[in-house]
Amino acid sequence: MIAWLTFLRRIAQASIVVSLFTLAACTDSNVKWSLYDVSGHLPNLRFSLQGAGDKTVTEKDFAGQTVLMFFGYASCPDICPTTMAQLTEIVNQLGDRAKDVKIVFISVDPHRDTPDILQAYVKAFSSSAIGLTGNEKQVAELARRYRVAYQIEKPKPGDNADVYDVTHSRGVFIFDRFGRARLLASDTEKVDVVLADLRQLIELTQR
């Protein structure tokens, strides 16, 4: 079982990287990015999910803001807390620009991650973060929209229904203030690299 889960995790992590090597276009010919430029290759920001207090949240709630979006789950033991910590550090280093940037954490584990649980989780890292989820269909459709792979190992009969493994691909999707997909950062990117491209994107879209 452990070997199988390890295999699934590697497949999930690799799937988004594989698709990235097919992306080569650059809409801003005079701009050099260190991250993957996904302009024109991934769809604009669009979703309808549930936030804390059972509030429906859509992309319209982030109009005019740069969005850092990634998929995971609150009980993730390593990838998600590490990513949240890194994104929090990045946003904190933006200074006055930080108010115009939002971290959006989308759970692929809606059975355990209620919107209120998610919001408490992300708030422990950053006040500029928001946790969202939806039903299985909503989550699956959004994941498919952005080519995110994930796998939930359903508990076997007799097992604790709240104890199971989840694997998911890594990556932070960066949308500009107009909701356009612009960059994608892998989880291995250094904070200063992501920060430099984020500053450049914000400056570019402010012109």
N, C-alpha and C positions, 0 to 999 in steps of 0.2 A: 504493500500500500504506500509506504514512504517513497519508494522508488518511482511509483506511478505518479504520485503527487508532485514529486520533484520534476518529472518529465513534463507534466502539464504546466507547471509554473514556468519552466524554461520556454515552452512553446508560447505561452501567453506573453511572456516578456519579450520574446523575439518577434512576435507577429507585427507589432507596431513598428519595430526597427526595419524589418524587411520591406514594409510598404514605403518607408521613408526614402529608401534608396532609389525609388522611382520618381521622386519629386525633384525637379531641377529648375523649375521656372523661378524667375525673380521679377516682380513687378516694379521694383524700385532699382533701376539699373545702376544708379550711382551709390547704392547702399550695400555694404558688405555685412552679412550676418554670420555670426559664429554658430547659431542654432540652425535647425532645419527650417528652411523657408517653405511654408505650405500654402502660400498665397495662390489662390485659384485652384488648389487641389483638394481642399477640405471645405465643407459648407460653412456658411456663416452661423453665428451663434443663434440657436433656436431651440427652445424647450418649454415645457410646462410641467413643473414638479412641485412637490410639497416642501414647505419650509416650516420652521418652528411655529407653534401655535396653529398648525393646520392651515397655514396661509399658502395660497397658490402663488408660485413665483415663476415668472417667465423672463425671457431675455430682455424684455422692455424695462424691467426693474434695474438693468445695468446700463441703460442708455447713457452715453457720454463717459463711460468708465472702461478702463482696460481690464480685461478679465483673465485670470490665471485659473484654468479649470483642469481638474484631474479626477480620476475615478478610483475608488478604493472602498474601504469599509472600516468602521470604527474600531473593531477588535483586531485589526491587522497588526501583527506583532513587530513588523520592521519597516516595510516600504512606506506605508502611509504616515506614520509619525515622523519618520526621517524627512519625507517630502514636505510635510506641514511645517516642520522646524526650518527647513531651508527656505521655503517660500516666505515664511514670516520674517526671516532675517533679510531677505531680498527687499520686501516691502518696507521694512523699517529703515533700510538704507536709502530709500528714495527721497527722504526728507519731505518737503512740501508737496511733492508729487504723490505721496502715499495715499492721500485722501481720494485720489482718482483711480485707485487700483483695488480690485476685489479678488480675493481667493475664493473659488467656488469648488467645494468638495462634494462630489456626487457618489453616493453609496450604491454599490451593486448588490448589496445585501439587505434589501428592504424588510425582510422578516425580523431581523434583530435590530436594525438601525431605524428607529422611528425618527421623524424630523427633530423632535425635541432632544433626543439622545445625540443626534448628529451635531446639533447646534452647540450643545454643551461641550462636545468633544472638540470642535474646531475653535470655539471661543477660548479654550484653555491654551491655545497657541496664539491666536490673533483676533483682535477686535474687528479686523477688516475681512474676516472670513465668514462664509455662510455655508451651512450644510444642507444638502437637498437630496431627496429621494422620491420614489414613486412606486407604483405597483410593478409587478414583474414585466408586464408588457411595455410600460413606459421606459423603464430602465433599459430593457433589451433594445428597444427602438433607438434610443439615444446613443447607446454604446455602438450599435451598428452604424449609425450616422457618422460617428467619428472613428470608426474602425478599431474600436476597443474590444479586446478579447477578455472574457472572464469565464470562470467555471466554478459552480457551487457543488460541492460534494454533499448530496442529500444524506442525512443520517439514516442508518439502517433501522428496521423495526426493532424496538426495544432499547435503542440508544437514546441518549438525552437529545431532545429535539433542538436544543439551543447550542449544541456542540457539533460543529462541522467545519470543514476547511473550505476556503475560498482562494482561488488563484485569479490573478488579473494582470493585464499588461500594464506597463509603466509608461509614463510620459505626461508632461504638462502642456496643455493646449493654451496658447496665448492669443487672445482676440483683441483687436484694437478698439478704440472708443466708438467706432461705428459698427461694431459687432462682426467684423471680418476676421476670419481665421488667418493669422499671419505667421506664427512661429510655433515650433514644437520642440520642447526641451526633454532630453532623456534624463533619467534619474541619476545618471553618472556625471552630468554637467556640474562644473564648479559654480559656486554662488556668484563669483565675480564675473563669470562669463554670461550667465543669465542676466545679471544686473546690468551689464553693459548693453546688451541687446534690448533689454526692456526700456532703458533710458533712451536709447536711440529710436525705438518705436514710438514712444510717447512724444518725443521731440518732433519726429517726422509727421505724426498725425495732428500736431498742434499748429502746423503751418497754415 
